[in-house]
Amino acid sequence: MSGADRNLTWHEGMVLPIERALLLGQSGCVVWLTGLSGAGKSTLARALERRLTTHRHLVYVLDGDNVRHGLCADLGFSAEARQENIRRLGEVAALFADAGTIVVVAVIAPYRADRDRARAAAPSGRFFEVFVDAPIEVCEGRDPKGLYRRARAGEIRNFTGISAPYEIPTAPDVVVRTGACDVSEGVDAIAGCLEAAGVLRAPSVTWKQSAAG
Ligand code: ADX
């Protein structure tokens, strides 16, 4: 249903995205880390946040495990619940990006269609999909939370990679093979992608405040 159908009006702000970008010296964007549980998404997200913050960027991590304590505390792991989880995260990430922040989302997001919707919600050209690629055997071998063992024992249903699907990204912006490189190399690859896309610097435009402003 459209906004108009529900008697809603979109209110335009008086601040342009480019003003925020000039203020912050960066363009808000979404860095979306997807991959199996135990692939290293949270570790990579934290290290990227650390690196970019040290370089004086405004960065914020939205981590699936954390967000499920609050914003998504009502959601489980059925396909429908995951779809809603990713819809909420995609919308929240888009708001962060609109506010000028580099938002790093670390969630399994196993369904391609859900990830595509998150890309569509983000500012155009400023959604970067990072496939945190580790084979299931590697993730299961790490099993940092003991969840694979419990899933194999039948104690956890719908466990991604065991009893629920993971759809591999077909055209990710970056692939980080966490079994084959260390964390800082993964961060290098993602930061390199952001650098090349131009989001880590202020846009090079001259902007004049109107006489009324
Ligand atoms: S998603 O599929 O909806 O994107 P999300 O990233 O938010 O998942 O949460 C995944 C985390 O929830 C995992 O890292 C793991 O700690 C925990 N978890 C609990 N049950 C499951 C399950 N059935 N499948 C996958 N992860 C689960």
Residues whose N, C-alpha, C, O or C-beta is under 5 A from the ligand:
A	BS01	ADX	S37 G64 D65 F77 R82 N85 A106 V107 I108 A109 P110 R157 N158 F159 T160
